[in-house]
Amino acid sequence: MKGTLVRLLMRLLIVPVAAAVAVLTVGTSGAHAATDLSEVADSLRTSPVYVDPAASDLLSEADADALADKIEDADEPIFVAVLPSDYPTQNLFQNLRTETGITGLYGIRLGDEFDARADSSVLSRQGVQNLVTAAQGAGDAKAQLNDFVDDALRSNLGGTAPSGWSEGSGTQGVSVTGLITTGALLAGAGAGAYAIVRRNRLRHEQEQRQALEKLRVVVDEDITAFGEELDRLDFHPAEPGADDAMRDDYERALDAYEQAKTLMAEAGKPEDVRGVTQALEEGRFALVRLAARREQRPLPERRPPCFFDPRHGPSVADVTWTPPGGATREVPVCEADRTRLSEGMDPMVREVDTESGRRPYWDAGPAYGPWAGGYFGGGILPGLLIGTMLGSMMATPSYAADYGSGYGDFSGYEGGDVSGADFGSGDFGGGFGGGDFGGFGGGDFGGGF
C-alpha cells in the first residue's frame, strides 16, 4: 500500500462522509483564481490537478477531484494543469517546472490543445511523445486527461508522488468546523485503519516470500554450478607444485561456497540474496586466480562477471551491445560471449521463469535487483541495466524500500524529488502544441495537432 498512514486515515474518513461535510468545504485547489504561474505551481505542490477558474468549463470540480484521487492513489509524480486558451505559452513548461521545483510528468490542457513534458528520470522523451499522441485522439478535457493519466500510470514512471501531496491531501479547503468533525471521527476509524494497515503489511510480506521463493530457484542453480566448478578443478592442497598462494585461493573459493549456501538457507527476503551472489562472485574470482597460478600464467585483473550470465565467470573485456529495442551500452563479457558477438550471434543470456515464459533476468521482475547487485556491485550496475525493466524499477524509492538500496545512482533526481531549478531544460523546452506550440520540435509529434 502506497502513501502515508495519515493520508490513509484522511481518505477513510473523508470519502464516506463527503456528502455530510460538503457544506463545510470552500473548494479544492482547482476552484481558486490563479492566473499567475507561481500560483499554479503552488497549487500543484499540494495537489496533482489544477484547474484555472477561467477554464472551469473544461473540467468540473468533481472531475478534477476524481482525477487527482486517481493520481494520488497511484502514488505517481504526475501533474495536470487545465488553463484557458489565452494563457501565455512562451516557455510554459520550462517555467512551470521551475516554479514547482519538483521532478515529474507534466500535462497541460490549454483550451482545446494538449501537450506534456517530463524529467528524463521520470519518463523518456519518446515515452512522453507517445502519451501525447495517444491523448490527442481523445474527446473533451475529461476524457483526454483521464486517458493521459491512465496511459502514464502504465508507463513505469520513475519515482513516486511528492510528499507534499500526502501532507496536504484531505485538508486543503476544509473549514475549521470540518476539521473538528473529522477529528471526532478519528477514534472510530482508528480500528478500521489499523486492520487495513495490518492486512496490507501481511500481504506485502507474502509477496516478499513469493518473490524469494522464485529467486531461490535461480540462486540454487548458481550455487550448484559453482560447486560443480570446484569439483572439476580437481585441486589437492598437497599435490606436487602447490604453494601457499594456491592453497589460499582454493580456501577462499571453498569458504565462498559454504558462505553462499549458509546465507541462502538463512535468507528471509529478496534483499538477503545480495550477500549470496557477492560470495559466489568472490569465489569464482579465486578460482580464476588459482587456475592462472597452476598454469603459470599472469594473474588476471579483477573484473565483474559476465553480464549475460554470471555463471560464465569473470569477464575478459567490455563490449558494445544493444538489446532488442533498447539503448546501446558497454557490458562486461566472458570470452565465449565476446566471440559469439564478434561473429554476429546472440550471447548466451541467463533466462529465468516468469509468468509470461522464459525471460532474460533483467526483464524478469524486481527480485532480481539484489541478485544482480551482488554480482556487479553498485558502481557499474546502472549503466548495465539502463532502459531495462529491472533498471527502471531499481531507480525508484519504493524499490529501495522493498528490495534494498545502494545499487548505484540510476538517474539522479527521481520523480517527486524536490530539485528546484536543477533539471535538464531540454526536457521541458520547445513550445506547446502546433506552430510555436512546436512540441518537441520539428516533426516529433508527426505534424502536431
C-alpha positions, -999 to 999 in steps of 0.1 A, spaced: 0 0 0 14 33 -11 11 66 8 14 75 44 -8 63 72 -20 99 77 -33 100 42 -50 67 46 -68 78 77 -79 110 59 -93 90 30 -111 66 52 -128 95 69 -134 119 41 -147 96 14 -176 80 33 -187 113 48 -181 135 18 -218 144 15 -220 153 51 -191 177 51 -196 192 17 -212 223 32 -180 228 53 -157 230 24 -147 260 5 -135 242 -26 -104 224 -39 -73 238 -54 -89 240 -88 -116 264 -76 -93 294 -67 -85 320 -93 -48 316 -102 -36 331 -134 0 337 -123 22 307 -130 36 308 -95 1 303 -81 -4 274 -104 28 259 -92 18 265 -55 -14 245 -61 4 216 -79 28 212 -49 -2 203 -27 -25 186 -53 -17 169 -86 -45 186 -106 -50 224 -111 -80 239 -130 -78 276 -136 -111 295 -128 -111 308 -163 -110 272 -176 -136 257 -152 -159 249 -181 -133 224 -194 -131 203 -163 -156 203 -135 -145 204 -98 -158 169 -93 -139 155 -123 -108 173 -112 -111 158 -77 -116 123 -92 -85 127 -114 -65 140 -85 -76 110 -64 -65 86 -92 -30 101 -93 -26 103 -56 -38 67 -51 -13 55 -77 15 75 -59 30 87 -92 46 121 -99 20 132 -125 10 169 -126 -20 181 -146 -30 217 -153 -60 230 -171 -56 265 -184 -77 289 -206 -68 291 -243 -54 326 -240 -29 316 -213 7 327 -223 25 298 -239 61 311 -242 84 287 -222 53 275 -204 65 240 -195 100 251 -185 87 279 -164 61 258 -147 87 231 -139 110 258 -125 82 272 -103 71 239 -89 107 227 -84 96 190 -84 106 163 -108 77 147 -126 55 143 -157 36 175 -165 5 175 -188 -13 208 -197 -47 212 -213 -47 247 -228 -81 255 -242 -86 227 -267 -49 219 -270 -29 193 -250 8 188 -246 32 173 -220 68 172 -208 87 151 -182 121 150 -165 141 123 -182 145 105 -148 107 101 -148 99 92 -185 119 94 -217 111 120 -243 99 92 -266 76 80 -239 61 114 -233 56 118 -271 37 86 -272 15 96 -244 7 130 -260 0 114 -294 -24 89 -278 -41 116 -257 -47 139 -286 -71 114 -301 -95 117 -271 -125 140 -270 -132 165 -243 -109 175 -215 -122 149 -190 -117 120 -214 -84 133 -227 -68 139 -193 -81 106 -179 -66 88 -209 -33 106 -204 -31 97 -168 -42 61 -173 -16 56 -200 10 73 -179 3 50 -150 10 21 -172 43 36 -183 65 25 -154 73 61 -143 104 68 -123 99 79 -87 69 84 -65 45 112 -57 59 143 -39 54 142 -2 36 175 -2 5 158 -17 1 134 13 7 163 37 -19 184 20 -44 157 10 -77 159 27 -70 192 45 -69 218 17 -101 238 16 -117 223 47 -130 246 73 -122 246 110 -156 231 117 -149 204 92 -116 195 107 -132 193 142 -158 170 128 -131 149 111 -111 147 143 -141 134 162 -143 105 137 -107 95 141 -113 73 171 -139 53 153 -118 50 122 -87 40 140 -95 4 144 -105 1 108 -74 18 96 -52 -5 117 -69 -35 103 -62 -23 67 -26 -15 75 -21 -49 91 -38 -67 62 -16 -49 37 15 -55 57 7 -92 58 1 -91 20 34 -74 14 52 -100 35 35 -127 15 46 -111 -18 82 -109 -5 81 -146 4 68 -155 -30 95 -133 -47 122 -150 -26 110 -185 -35 112 -177 -72 146 -162 -67 157 -192 -46 155 -215 -77 179 -193 -96 203 -188 -67 204 -225 -60 213 -231 -97 242 -206 -92 254 -224 -61 252 -258 -77 271 -245 -108 299 -231 -86 301 -264 -67 305 -283 -100 333 -259 -109 351 -268 -76 347 -305 -84 360 -301 -120 390 -281 -106 405 -313 -91 429 -294 -70 446 -310 -39 464 -287 -15 492 -313 -11 497 -320 -48 531 -315 -63 538 -279 -72 511 -265 -49 522 -235 -29 507 -213 -2 492 -188 -27 473 -216 -45 461 -231 -12 449 -196 -1 429 -192 -34 414 -226 -30 405 -220 6 388 -187 -4 368 -205 -30 357 -232 -6 348 -206 20 328 -186 -5 309 -218 -15 300 -226 21 291 -189 29 268 -188 -2 249 -219 10 246 -206 45 234 -172 35 208 -186 11 195 -210 38 191 -180 62 176 -156 36 142 -142 47 136 -116 19 149 -110 -16 174 -84 -5 192 -111 15 203 -127 -18 227 -99 -25 252 -114 0 249 -148 -16 258 -136 -51 286 -114 -37 301 -146 -21 298 -165 -54 315 -137 -73 344 -137 -48 347 -175 -51 348 -175 -89 375 -149 -90 395 -170 -65 392 -200 -88 404 -179 -118 434 -168 -99 441 -204 -88 439 -216 -124 463 -189 -135 488 -199 -108 487 -236 -117 492 -228 -154 519 -203 -146 500 -175 -164 499 -138 -153 473 -133 -126 440 -119 -140 428 -84 -131 397 -81 -110 367 -77 -133 330 -81 -129 313 -114 -141 299 -118 -175 268 -96 -178 248 -121 -198 252 -149 -173 274 -145 -141 279 -183 -141 302 -178 -171 327 -164 -146 347 -132 -146 346 -111 -178 376 -107 -201 366 -75 -219 339 -48 -222 320 -48 -255 293 -26 -270 259 -43 -270 224 -31 -280 195 -52 -266 164 -55 -288 145 -22 -287 170 -8 -261 199 16 -258 235 8 -266 257 3 -237 291 -14 -228 288 -47 -209 314 -70 -194 315 -103 -212 333 -137 -210 355 -150 -238 327 -172 -252 302 -144 -254 328 -120 -269 334 -145 -296 297 -150 -303 290 -113 -305 320 -107 -328 306 -134 -351 272 -118 -352 255 -143 -330 234 -137 -298 251 -141 -265 242 -169 -241 218 -150 -219 207 -161 -185 169 -166 -187 146 -173 -158 110 -184 -155 83 -156 -154 45 -156 -158 50 -148 -195 76 -176 -201 114 -176 -200 128 -141 -200 163 -125 -195 169 -118 -158 169 -80 -165 133 -83 -177 121 -108 -151 110 -87 -121 122 -67 -92 135 -95 -71 165 -99 -94 179 -65 -84 196 -79 -52 207 -109 -73 224 -87 -99 236 -62 -73 256 -88 -55 274 -98 -87 280 -64 -102 281 -40 -72 266 -5 -72 291 13 -94 286 -3 -128 251 -17 -124 231 14 -136 250 15 -169 244 -21 -175 207 -20 -168 198 13 -184 165 11 -203 156 -24 -189 126 -32 -168 148 -40 -138 168 -8 -142 136 13 -143 123 -4 -111 155 0 -92 155 37 -99 125 43 -76 125 50 -39 97 24 -35 121 -2 -48 147 6 -23 121 2 5 112 -32 -8 144 -47 -21 172 -25 -6 193 4 -19 230 10 -26 230 -3 -62 243 29 -76 229 62 -90 204 52 -116 190 86 -126 199 114 -102 167 130 -91 137 107 -91 101 116 -97 86 136 -69 120 148 -57 124 185 -49 152 196 -73 142 233 -77 156 247 -109 181 219 -112 167 200 -142 175 195 -178 159 224 -197 159 203 -228 133 180 -212 109 209 -209 120 230 -239 101 239 -270 67 255 -274 33 240 -268 12 222 -295 14 233 -331 32 263 -347 51 280 -318 33 252 -300 60 231 -316 60 203 -291 94 186 -290 105 204 -321 104 195 -358 81 166 -366 84 148 -333 46 148 -329 41 138 -365 27 171 -376 14 184 -343 -23 188 -336 
